[in-house]
Amino acid sequence: MQFTLDGTTIITGVVCALWAIAFSACGIWVARVQGDARDDRKAVAQLREDFAAFREAVAKEYASRDEVKDEREETRQLFTRIDARINELKDYLIKADKA
């Protein structure tokens, strides 16, 4: 079997090498993006847990006091807005994962 090195062979080799490099770079990029998405989901889950613990602590401290009734209502509304924002972040991350 004889091997000849002509222009077509060289061009084919260069194109294949460039294709392999591009394919590897895309694979690395996809892995990085998926890792970032996983980290973001973990961060949002941790935020939800921390917020739930904070809400429990506030509820234990202020639930029985009548003198802070207005503040309690404001705090409930604030917690509702924060919960809504956390849910928006979670939904955004889920939508970004599907895209």
Protein Blocks (a to p, Z undefined) as FASTA:
>chain_A
ZZdddfklmmmmmmmmmmmmmmmmmmmmmmmmmmmmmmmmmmmmmmmmmmmmmmmmmmmm
mmmpmklmmmmmmmmmmmmmmmmmmmmmmmmmmmmmmZZ
